[in-house]
Amino acid sequence: MYNILTLGDLSSKLKRRMTTQHFTFTEEADEVDAIFVRSAKVPTTLFSDRLLMIGRAGTGLNTIDVEEATKNGTAVFNTPGVNANAVKELVLSCMLHSMRPLKPAIEMVQTLTGDDILEQAEARRGEFIGEELEGKTVGILGLGSIGLQLAKSCHDLGMDVLGYARRTRNEDFFTQVDQLDYLLKRSDFVIILLPLTDETRKLINQETLLCMKKEAILLNFGRGEIVDNQAVIDALDEERLRLYISDFPAKELLHHPKIRLLPHIGGTTNKALTDSATTTLRSMRDFLLFGHTHQAVNFPDVSLPFHAPIRLTLFYKDYPHIFTHLSKLISHFDIEIDILTSDRKNGYVYTLIDLDEDDFEKVQRLVQAIKNNTDVIRIRTLKNIYWTPTIYL
């Protein structure tokens, strides 16, 4: 039985679907095998010898210490792309809203009285003349799942699209540039969709803001720390920037007439929340029961059909000849390897070994020998819940 700690909302329907003789959900932090999290911070005090994995229903990893999790042999999973459409639609909504004075127009109509409401409203529509997105240039910083979807939608709206990212994307609906200042100088909208890294922290600052058009609109749906807030405030006050829209509110940004703040709702739609939770729970099930690491952040992507009675999963640093040593230990216990697969990532190796052996106690003695004689960070023994012995007549 695996105990899963929930840090964040998870519907009772999804909990019931996941709860079997293999899984149970808990809100207590003791004796936890896995953690389901949305946007809450995962305390490193939960990183124990028992903690096998963290499943993040979302993309950002700023609330999880991935480096410490890796040292602990704890796999971290997320759901890139699952909420991409939700974020894309929110960005488009903000862009459209910034072009048309919808709120004051709606509020004005509510002040009218009498029987000729339409005539009165039409008489005042000159107060609410807006602009159109068609023909404008949008610069998108970050061409991941969200960025590509947004670029395609902006192109379909008749906009000229510039994209900025380290990885080259060969698409015909935008022009990729490798100079940030080139993009900033030509864009009417600059949309941040980058993750927070040492390279992107305060990427938009006093210097880069000087490159932007005075009528440009800056939208931040990447991370708050990518923008120097004071530099943006100065640019707005000095009329070097038209508007700043951010999904990452901060105290210094409040109550500014040219700043619109959202409560970090980029991926908050019913569909996105359900899809991300479902995908996370599927990853948790596949890892806990079978050792598969699809969409793991810190483990290589490894999977293998489970047809043997017992499987070993091993996570270790990529030392020379370590697998040769492991193979000798397995042979020493007179255990046959049925099949195995392995891959590397960032100096670590993750290996699945299916054993042609159904003596669980014998395998446990092998596991103890591996722990005593190697530098394996994490080793697990999985019983095949679907396996039945072959009987020859």
Backbone hydrogen bonds in HBPLUS format (Angstrom, degrees):
<---DONOR---> <-ACCEPTOR-->    atom                        ^
c    i                          cat <-CA-CA->   ^        H-A-AA   ^      H-
h    n   atom  resd res      DA  || num        DHA   H-A  angle D-A-AA Bond
n    s   type  num  typ     dist DA aas  dist angle  dist       angle   num
A0002-TYR N   A0022-HIS O   2.74 MM  20  5.98 163.6  1.77 142.6 146.3     1
A0024-THR N   A0002-TYR O   3.00 MM  22  6.33 141.8  2.15 168.0 166.2     2
A0033-ASP N   A0003-ASN O   2.90 MM  30  5.26 155.9  1.96 141.8 149.8     3
A0034-ALA N   A0003-ASN O   3.18 MM  31  6.48 146.1  2.30 156.7 156.0     4
A0004-ILE N   A0024-THR O   2.86 MM  20  6.14 163.6  1.89 161.7 167.2     5
A0026-THR N   A0004-ILE O   2.86 MM  22  5.93 153.9  1.92 154.4 151.7     6
A0005-LEU N   A0034-ALA O   2.83 MM  29  6.23 161.7  1.87 157.6 153.9     7
A0036-PHE N   A0005-LEU O   2.74 MM  31  6.04 166.8  1.76 165.6 169.7     8
A0006-THR N   A0026-THR O   3.18 MM  20  6.50 149.8  2.28 164.6 173.3     9
A0007-LEU N   A0036-PHE O   2.68 MM  29  5.94 172.8  1.68 172.4 175.0    10
A0038-ARG N   A0007-LEU O   3.20 MM  31  6.72 146.2  2.32 161.2 155.7    11
A0015-LYS N   A0011-SER O   3.02 MM   4  6.35 157.1  2.07 150.3 157.5    12
A0016-ARG N   A0012-SER O   2.88 MM   4  6.04 158.9  1.93 146.5 151.6    13
A0017-ARG N   A0013-LYS O   3.03 MM   4  6.27 151.2  2.12 141.9 150.0    14
A0018-MET N   A0014-LEU O   3.04 MM   4  6.22 146.3  2.16 143.8 151.9    15
A0019-THR N   A0015-LYS O   2.81 MM   4  5.89 148.4  1.90 151.4 160.7    16
A0052-LEU N   A0033-ASP O   2.76 MM  19  5.52 162.0  1.79 142.1 146.1    17
A0035-ILE N   A0053-MET O   3.08 MM  18  6.54 142.7  2.23 137.3 148.6    18
A0055-GLY N   A0035-ILE O   2.72 MM  20  6.04 171.4  1.73 174.8 177.8    19
A0037-VAL N   A0055-GLY O   2.94 MM  18  6.18 164.0  1.96 164.2 163.0    20
A0057-ALA N   A0037-VAL O   2.81 MM  20  6.16 163.3  1.84 166.1 170.3    21
A0042-VAL N   A0063-THR O   2.99 MM  21  6.14 173.4  1.99 161.6 160.6    22
A0046-LEU N   A0043-PRO O   3.11 MM   3  5.84 167.9  2.13 116.6 120.4    23
A0047-PHE N   A0044-THR O   2.99 MM   3  5.29 163.2  2.02 110.7 116.2    24
A0048-SER N   A0046-LEU O   2.94 MM   2  5.80 112.9  2.40 116.2  99.5    25
A0051-LEU N   A0048-SER O   3.25 MM   3  5.28 135.9  2.45  97.1 108.0    26
A0075-ALA N   A0052-LEU O   2.97 MM  23  6.35 149.3  2.07 153.0 143.2    27
A0054-ILE N   A0075-ALA O   2.78 MM  21  6.28 144.3  1.91 156.6 167.9    28
A0077-PHE N   A0054-ILE O   2.85 MM  23  6.20 165.4  1.87 168.9 173.0    29
A0056-ARG N   A0077-PHE O   2.80 MM  21  5.86 167.0  1.82 142.4 146.8    30
A0058-GLY N   A0056-ARG O   2.96 MM   2  5.54 126.3  2.25 107.7  91.9    31
A0079-THR N   A0058-GLY O   2.84 MM  21  5.14 177.9  1.84 144.9 145.2    32
A0064-ILE N   A0061-LEU O   3.13 MM   3  5.38 165.4  2.15 113.8 116.5    33
A0066-VAL N   A0064-ILE O   3.00 MM   2  5.60 118.5  2.39 110.0  93.1    34
A0069-ALA N   A0065-ASP O   2.99 MM   4  6.23 155.8  2.05 150.4 158.2    35
A0070-THR N   A0066-VAL O   2.89 MM   4  6.09 154.0  1.96 148.4 154.6    36
A0071-LYS N   A0067-GLU O   3.10 MM   4  6.41 159.4  2.14 147.4 152.4    37
A0072-ASN N   A0068-GLU O   3.04 MM   4  6.21 138.4  2.22 139.3 150.5    38
A0072-ASN N   A0069-ALA O   3.11 MM   3  5.01 125.1  2.42  91.3 105.9    39
A0074-THR N   A0069-ALA O   2.82 MM   5  4.98 164.5  1.84 156.3 151.0    40
A0073-GLY N   A0070-THR O   2.92 MM   3  4.97 155.5  1.98 103.9 112.0    41
A0297-VAL N   A0076-VAL O   2.59 MM 221  5.51 172.0  1.60 167.0 169.2    42
A0082-VAL N   A0079-THR O   3.34 MM   3  5.85 164.9  2.36 128.4 132.6    43
A0084-ALA N   A0081-GLY O   3.25 MM   3  4.86 163.5  2.28  98.9 102.5    44
A0087-VAL N   A0083-ASN O   3.09 MM   4  6.39 164.4  2.11 160.5 163.8    45
A0088-LYS N   A0084-ALA O   2.88 MM   4  6.03 163.2  1.91 151.8 157.4    46
A0089-GLU N   A0085-ASN O   2.91 MM   4  6.08 164.7  1.93 152.0 155.1    47
A0090-LEU N   A0086-ALA O   3.10 MM   4  6.33 151.0  2.19 142.8 150.7    48
A0091-VAL N   A0087-VAL O   2.94 MM   4  6.20 162.4  1.97 156.9 161.1    49
A0092-LEU N   A0088-LYS O   2.99 MM   4  6.26 164.2  2.01 153.7 158.0    50
A0093-SER N   A0089-GLU O   2.90 MM   4  6.07 151.6  1.98 141.2 149.4    51
A0094-CYS N   A0090-LEU O   2.96 MM   4  6.26 156.8  2.02 150.5 155.8    52
A0095-MET N   A0091-VAL O   2.93 MM   4  6.23 155.0  1.99 150.9 158.2    53
A0096-LEU N   A0092-LEU O   2.89 MM   4  6.11 168.5  1.90 155.4 157.9    54
A0097-HIS N   A0093-SER O   2.86 MM   4  5.98 159.1  1.90 147.1 153.8    55
A0098-SER N   A0094-CYS O   2.96 MM   4  6.05 141.6  2.11 138.9 148.4    56
A0099-MET N   A0096-LEU O   3.10 MM   3  5.29 145.7  2.22 102.2 112.2    57
A0131-GLU N   A0099-MET O   2.89 MM  32  5.08 160.8  1.93 138.5 145.0    58
A0102-LEU N   A0100-ARG O   2.80 MM   2  5.49 136.6  1.99 107.9  94.4    59
A0105-ALA N   A0101-PRO O   3.23 MM   4  6.26 151.1  2.31 143.4 152.0    60
A0106-ILE N   A0102-LEU O   2.86 MM   4  6.06 160.9  1.90 158.9 163.4    61
A0107-GLU N   A0103-LYS O   2.95 MM   4  6.16 162.6  1.98 155.6 160.8    62
A0108-MET N   A0104-PRO O   2.87 MM   4  5.95 149.5  1.97 141.1 149.1    63
A0109-VAL N   A0105-ALA O   3.26 MM   4  6.51 160.0  2.30 147.4 150.7    64
A0111-THR N   A0108-MET O   2.95 MM   3  5.40 155.3  2.02 112.7 120.8    65
A0112-LEU N   A0109-VAL O   3.18 MM   3  5.57 164.5  2.20 113.5 118.3    66
A0120-GLN N   A0116-ASP O   3.07 MM   4  6.34 162.5  2.10 154.8 159.9    67
A0121-ALA N   A0117-ILE O   2.86 MM   4  6.05 163.4  1.89 156.5 161.4    68
A0122-GLU N   A0118-LEU O   2.90 MM   4  6.09 166.4  1.91 155.4 158.6    69
A0123-ALA N   A0119-GLU O   3.07 MM   4  6.19 144.7  2.20 141.3 150.6    70
A0124-ARG N   A0121-ALA O   3.06 MM   3  5.40 145.5  2.18 105.2 115.2    71
A0125-ARG N   A0122-GLU O   3.31 MM   3  5.14 163.8  2.34  99.6 104.4    72
A0127-GLU N   A0124-ARG O   3.00 MM   3  5.83 166.6  2.02 124.2 128.5    73
A0128-PHE N   A0125-ARG O   2.97 MM   3  5.43 163.4  2.00 115.0 120.5    74
A0136-LYS N   A0133-LEU O   2.95 MM   3  5.50 163.7  1.98 139.8 142.8    75
A0135-GLY N   A0158-GLY O   2.99 MM  23  5.94 166.3  2.01 126.4 129.9    76
A0160-ASP N   A0136-LYS O   2.93 MM  24  6.26 159.5  1.97 151.8 157.6    77
A0188-ASP N   A0137-THR O   2.71 MM  51  5.27 151.7  1.79 137.3 146.3    78
A0189-PHE N   A0137-THR O   3.17 MM  52  6.59 147.9  2.28 151.4 157.2    79
A0138-VAL N   A0160-ASP O   2.86 MM  22  6.27 159.2  1.90 167.6 174.7    80
A0162-LEU N   A0138-VAL O   2.88 MM  24  6.18 167.9  1.89 162.9 165.1    81
A0139-GLY N   A0189-PHE O   2.74 MM  50  6.05 169.2  1.75 161.0 164.1    82
A0191-ILE N   A0139-GLY O   2.84 MM  52  6.20 166.3  1.86 168.2 172.7    83
A0140-ILE N   A0162-LEU O   2.83 MM  22  6.20 165.7  1.85 156.4 158.8    84
A0164-TYR N   A0140-ILE O   2.91 MM  24  6.19 147.9  2.02 168.5 164.8    85
A0141-LEU N   A0191-ILE O   2.83 MM  50  6.04 174.3  1.84 166.6 168.6    86
A0193-LEU N   A0141-LEU O   2.77 MM  52  5.63 155.0  1.83 158.8 162.4    87
A0142-GLY N   A0164-TYR O   2.87 MM  22  5.91 151.7  1.95 158.0 167.4    88
A0148-LEU N   A0144-GLY O   2.94 MM   4  6.02 165.0  1.96 156.7 159.5    89
A0149-GLN N   A0145-SER O   3.25 MM   4  6.35 162.8  2.28 141.7 146.6    90
A0150-LEU N   A0146-ILE O   2.84 MM   4  6.04 163.9  1.86 159.7 164.8    91
A0151-ALA N   A0147-GLY O   2.86 MM   4  5.97 156.7  1.91 144.8 151.7    92
A0152-LYS N   A0148-LEU O   3.04 MM   4  6.25 159.3  2.08 147.9 152.5    93
A0153-SER N   A0149-GLN O   3.05 MM   4  6.31 161.0  2.08 148.3 153.4    94
A0154-CYS N   A0150-LEU O   2.87 MM   4  6.06 164.3  1.89 156.9 160.9    95
A0155-HIS N   A0151-ALA O   2.97 MM   4  6.09 156.2  2.02 144.9 151.8    96
A0156-ASP N   A0152-LYS O   2.96 MM   4  6.21 155.6  2.02 146.5 153.1    97
A0157-LEU N   A0153-SER O   3.03 MM   4  6.30 129.6  2.30 138.1 151.5    98
A0157-LEU N   A0154-CYS O   3.13 MM   3  5.00 132.4  2.36  92.4 105.6    99
A0159-MET N   A0154-CYS O   3.03 MM   5  5.48 160.7  2.07 153.4 150.0   100
A0158-GLY N   A0155-HIS O   2.97 MM   3  5.23 159.5  2.01 110.3 115.6   101
A0175-THR N   A0161-VAL O   2.92 MM  14  6.28 164.4  1.95 150.7 153.9   102
A0163-GLY N   A0175-THR O   2.85 MM  12  6.00 155.5  1.91 142.5 144.1   103
A0177-VAL N   A0163-GLY O   2.84 MM  14  6.09 163.9  1.87 175.7 173.2   104
A0182-TYR N   A0179-GLN O   3.20 MM   3  5.40 127.3  2.50 100.3 113.2   105
A0183-LEU N   A0179-GLN O   3.40 MM   4  6.81 156.8  2.46 150.0 154.9   106
A0184-LEU N   A0180-LEU O   2.96 MM   4  6.26 166.1  1.98 158.1 162.1   107
A0185-LYS N   A0181-ASP O   3.02 MM   4  6.04 158.5  2.07 145.6 150.1   108
A0186-ARG N   A0183-LEU O   3.21 MM   3  5.49 139.8  2.38 103.9 114.5   109
A0217-ILE N   A0188-ASP O   2.92 MM  29  6.33 152.8  2.00 145.6 152.4   110
A0190-VAL N   A0217-ILE O   2.95 MM  27  6.36 159.0  2.00 158.6 162.3   111
A0219-LEU N   A0190-VAL O   2.84 MM  29  6.16 166.7  1.86 166.4 167.7   112
A0192-ILE N   A0219-LEU O   2.78 MM  27  6.17 166.6  1.80 163.9 168.0   113
A0221-PHE N   A0192-ILE O   2.92 MM  29  5.63 156.0  1.98 147.1 153.8   114
A0201-ARG N   A0197-THR O   2.99 MM   4  5.97 135.9  2.19 150.8 159.2   115
A0203-LEU N   A0200-THR O   2.97 MM   3  4.95 138.4  2.15 137.9 125.7   116
A0202-LYS N   A0225-GLU O   2.91 MM  23  6.04 153.1  1.99 134.0 142.9   117
A0203-LEU N   A0226-ILE O   2.90 MM  23  5.51 109.7  2.40 127.0 142.3   118
A0204-ILE N   A0226-ILE O   3.13 MM  22  6.38 171.5  2.13 161.6 163.6   119
A0228-ASP N   A0204-ILE O   2.88 MM  24  6.14 162.9  1.91 179.2 173.7   120
A0209-LEU N   A0205-ASN O   2.86 MM   4  5.87 155.9  1.92 157.3 164.2   121
A0210-LEU N   A0207-GLU O   3.21 MM   3  5.42 135.5  2.41  99.3 110.7   122
A0211-CYS N   A0208-THR O   3.04 MM   3  5.38 150.8  2.13 105.7 114.5   123
A0212-MET N   A0209-LEU O   3.11 MM   3  5.38 152.6  2.19 106.6 114.5   124
A0216-ALA N   A0213-LYS O   3.17 MM   3  5.05 163.2  2.20 104.6 107.4   125
A0242-ARG N   A0216-ALA O   3.01 MM  26  5.55 150.6  2.10 154.3 161.3   126
A0218-LEU N   A0243-LEU O   2.97 MM  25  6.31 163.4  2.00 163.4 161.0   127
A0245-ILE N   A0218-LEU O   2.84 MM  27  6.25 163.1  1.87 161.0 166.8   128
A0220-ASN N   A0245-ILE O   2.80 MM  25  6.28 157.5  1.85 157.3 165.0   129
A0247-ASP N   A0220-ASN O   3.11 MM  27  6.37 157.9  2.16 175.2 170.6   130
A0226-ILE N   A0223-ARG O   3.16 MM   3  5.71 163.3  2.19 115.7 120.9   131
A0227-VAL N   A0224-GLY O   3.22 MM   3  6.03 163.8  2.25 121.7 125.5   132
A0231-ALA N   A0228-ASP O   3.09 MM   3  5.36 118.0  2.49 102.9 117.9   133
A0232-VAL N   A0228-ASP O   3.08 MM   4  6.43 150.8  2.17 152.9 161.7   134
A0233-ILE N   A0229-ASN O   2.94 MM   4  6.25 161.8  1.98 153.4 158.3   135
A0234-ASP N   A0230-GLN O   2.94 MM   4  6.15 162.2  1.98 149.9 154.4   136
A0235-ALA N   A0231-ALA O   3.00 MM   4  6.18 156.3  2.06 141.8 148.3   137
A0236-LEU N   A0232-VAL O   2.90 MM   4  6.18 156.7  1.96 154.4 160.3   138
A0237-ASP N   A0233-ILE O   2.90 MM   4  6.10 164.6  1.92 153.6 158.1   139
A0238-GLU N   A0234-ASP O   2.93 MM   4  6.05 147.1  2.04 146.6 155.2   140
A0240-ARG N   A0235-ALA O   2.71 MM   5  4.87 161.9  1.75 162.4 159.6   141
A0239-GLU N   A0236-LEU O   3.09 MM   3  4.96 160.1  2.13 104.2 108.2   142
A0244-TYR N   A0258-LYS O   3.03 MM  14  6.43 156.7  2.08 158.2 165.6   143
A0260-ARG N   A0244-TYR O   2.87 MM  16  6.32 160.5  1.91 158.1 164.7   144
A0246-SER N   A0260-ARG O   2.99 MM  14  6.49 158.3  2.04 162.1 168.8   145
A0262-LEU N   A0246-SER O   2.87 MM  16  6.21 152.6  1.95 158.2 163.6   146
A0253-LEU N   A0250-ALA O   2.97 MM   3  5.44 150.0  2.06 113.7 123.2   147
A0254-LEU N   A0251-LYS O   3.24 MM   3  5.59 161.4  2.28 111.4 116.8   148
A0259-ILE N   A0256-HIS O   3.16 MM   3  5.38 162.9  2.19 119.5 118.4   149
A0268-THR N   A0265-ILE O   3.04 MM   3  4.90 166.5  2.06 110.2 113.6   150
A0269-THR N   A0267-GLY O   3.19 MM   2  6.04 127.6  2.48 104.4  90.3   151
A0273-LEU N   A0269-THR O   2.92 MM   4  6.03 170.6  1.93 161.1 163.6   152
A0274-THR N   A0270-ASN O   3.07 MM   4  6.12 160.1  2.11 143.7 149.3   153
A0275-ASP N   A0271-LYS O   2.82 MM   4  5.94 166.0  1.84 153.0 157.7   154
A0276-SER N   A0272-ALA O   2.90 MM   4  5.94 163.4  1.93 148.8 153.2   155
A0277-ALA N   A0273-LEU O   3.14 MM   4  6.18 156.9  2.20 139.0 145.4   156
A0278-THR N   A0274-THR O   2.90 MM   4  6.06 162.4  1.93 151.7 157.0   157
A0279-THR N   A0275-ASP O   2.93 MM   4  6.07 163.0  1.96 148.6 153.2   158
A0280-THR N   A0276-SER O   2.95 MM   4  6.06 156.1  2.01 142.3 149.2   159
A0281-LEU N   A0277-ALA O   2.91 MM   4  6.11 165.8  1.93 154.1 157.4   160
A0282-ARG N   A0278-THR O   3.00 MM   4  6.18 150.2  2.09 144.4 152.7   161
A0283-SER N   A0279-THR O   3.01 MM   4  6.28 154.8  2.08 145.3 151.8   162
A0284-MET N   A0280-THR O   2.89 MM   4  6.18 154.1  1.96 150.1 157.9   163
A0285-ARG N   A0281-LEU O   2.92 MM   4  6.11 161.6  1.96 146.9 151.4   164
A0286-ASP N   A0282-ARG O   2.98 MM   4  6.18 168.3  1.99 151.3 154.3   165
A0287-PHE N   A0283-SER O   2.94 MM   4  6.07 151.3  2.02 145.4 153.1   166
A0288-LEU N   A0284-MET O   2.88 MM   4  5.92 170.6  1.89 154.3 157.4   167
A0289-LEU N   A0285-ARG O   2.99 MM   4  5.88 164.8  2.02 150.2 154.7   168
A0290-PHE N   A0286-ASP O   3.05 MM   4  5.34 142.5  2.19 119.9 131.1   169
A0292-HIS N   A0286-ASP O   3.21 MM   6  5.50 152.5  2.29 128.4 121.5   170
A0291-GLY N   A0287-PHE O   2.82 MM   4  4.13 137.4  2.01 109.6 119.1   171
A0293-THR N   A0302-VAL O   3.03 MM   9  5.43 157.5  2.08 149.5 156.3   172
A0296-ALA N   A0293-THR O   3.16 MM   3  5.34 147.4  2.27 133.7 126.4   173
A0384-ASN N   A0309-PRO O   2.99 MM  75  5.21 167.5  2.01 144.6 142.5   174
A0355-LEU N   A0310-ILE O   2.89 MM  45  5.54 168.7  1.90 160.0 163.9   175
A0311-ARG N   A0382-LEU O   2.88 MM  71  5.03 159.6  1.92 147.3 153.5   176
A0382-LEU N   A0311-ARG O   2.78 MM  71  5.03 175.9  1.78 159.6 161.1   177
A0312-LEU N   A0353-ILE O   2.78 MM  41  5.07 165.8  1.80 148.6 152.8   178
A0353-ILE N   A0312-LEU O   2.86 MM  41  5.07 164.6  1.89 153.3 156.8   179
A0313-THR N   A0380-ARG O   3.08 MM  67  5.17 155.2  2.15 135.9 141.8   180
A0380-ARG N   A0313-THR O   2.93 MM  67  5.17 152.0  2.01 144.4 152.5   181
A0314-LEU N   A0351-THR O   2.92 MM  37  5.16 159.2  1.96 148.9 155.0   182
A0351-THR N   A0314-LEU O   2.89 MM  37  5.16 159.1  1.93 150.3 157.1   183
A0315-PHE N   A0378-ARG O   2.87 MM  63  5.15 153.3  1.94 154.2 160.0   184
A0377-ILE N   A0315-PHE O   2.88 MM  62  5.70 131.7  2.11 141.7 156.5   185
A0378-ARG N   A0315-PHE O   3.13 MM  63  5.15 156.4  2.18 145.0 148.4   186
A0316-TYR N   A0349-VAL O   3.01 MM  33  5.41 159.5  2.05 150.6 157.3   187
A0349-VAL N   A0316-TYR O   2.71 MM  33  5.41 161.5  1.74 166.8 173.5   188
A0319-TYR N   A0317-LYS O   2.77 MM   2  5.71 134.2  1.98 110.8  96.0   189
A0318-ASP N   A0347-GLY O   2.97 MM  29  5.43 160.9  2.01 139.6 136.1   190
A0325-HIS N   A0321-HIS O   3.27 MM   4  6.57 153.7  2.34 147.4 153.3   191
A0326-LEU N   A0322-ILE O   3.04 MM   4  6.36 152.3  2.11 144.2 152.1   192
A0327-SER N   A0323-PHE O   2.87 MM   4  6.12 160.5  1.91 152.2 156.4   193
A0328-LYS N   A0324-THR O   3.12 MM   4  6.37 153.5  2.19 143.9 150.4   194
A0329-LEU N   A0325-HIS O   3.11 MM   4  6.41 153.0  2.18 146.7 153.6   195
A0330-ILE N   A0326-LEU O   3.03 MM   4  6.36 157.5  2.09 152.6 158.4   196
A0331-SER N   A0327-SER O   3.00 MM   4  6.25 160.5  2.04 149.3 154.4   197
A0332-HIS N   A0328-LYS O   2.89 MM   4  6.04 148.9  1.99 143.1 152.2   198
A0333-PHE N   A0330-ILE O   3.25 MM   3  5.46 135.1  2.46  99.6 110.5   199
A0335-ILE N   A0330-ILE O   3.31 MM   5  5.75 159.4  2.35 148.8 152.4   200
A0334-ASP N   A0331-SER O   2.86 MM   3  4.95 157.6  1.91 112.5 115.6   201
A0356-ASP N   A0336-GLU O   2.86 MM  20  5.33 165.6  1.88 148.9 153.4   202
A0338-ASP N   A0354-ASP O   2.70 MM  16  5.37 149.4  1.79 145.8 154.1   203
A0354-ASP N   A0339-ILE O   2.81 MM  15  5.32 167.7  1.82 175.1 178.3   204
A0341-THR N   A0352-LEU O   2.96 MM  11  5.39 150.8  2.05 148.8 156.5   205
A0352-LEU N   A0341-THR O   2.87 MM  11  5.39 167.2  1.89 162.8 167.2   206
A0343-ASP N   A0350-TYR O   3.16 MM   7  5.79 149.8  2.25 148.6 157.6   207
A0350-TYR N   A0343-ASP O   3.03 MM   7  5.79 163.2  2.06 166.2 171.7   208
A0345-LYS N   A0348-TYR O   2.85 MM   3  5.34 152.3  1.93 151.2 157.4   209
A0348-TYR N   A0345-LYS O   2.98 MM   3  5.34 154.2  2.05 114.8 123.1   210
A0363-VAL N   A0359-ASP O   3.10 MM   4  6.46 154.6  2.17 150.8 158.3   211
A0364-GLN N   A0360-PHE O   2.91 MM   4  6.19 148.9  2.01 146.2 155.3   212
A0365-ARG N   A0361-GLU O   3.09 MM   4  6.41 144.2  2.22 142.4 151.0   213
A0366-LEU N   A0362-LYS O   3.18 MM   4  6.55 149.0  2.29 140.6 148.9   214
A0367-VAL N   A0363-VAL O   2.88 MM   4  6.22 155.9  1.94 150.6 157.4   215
A0368-GLN N   A0364-GLN O   3.00 MM   4  6.23 157.1  2.05 145.1 150.3   216
A0369-ALA N   A0365-ARG O   3.07 MM   4  6.30 151.9  2.15 141.7 149.2   217
A0370-ILE N   A0366-LEU O   2.92 MM   4  6.26 151.6  2.00 151.1 159.3   218
A0371-LYS N   A0367-VAL O   2.95 MM   4  6.26 157.2  2.00 150.0 156.0   219
A0372-ASN N   A0368-GLN O   2.96 MM   4  6.18 148.6  2.06 143.9 152.4   220
A0373-ASN N   A0369-ALA O   2.97 MM   4  6.00 136.7  2.17 143.4 153.9   221
A0374-THR N   A0370-ILE O   3.05 MM   4  5.62 121.9  2.40 148.3 151.8   222
A0387-TRP N   A0384-ASN O   3.22 MM   3  5.23 164.7  2.25 105.6 110.3   223
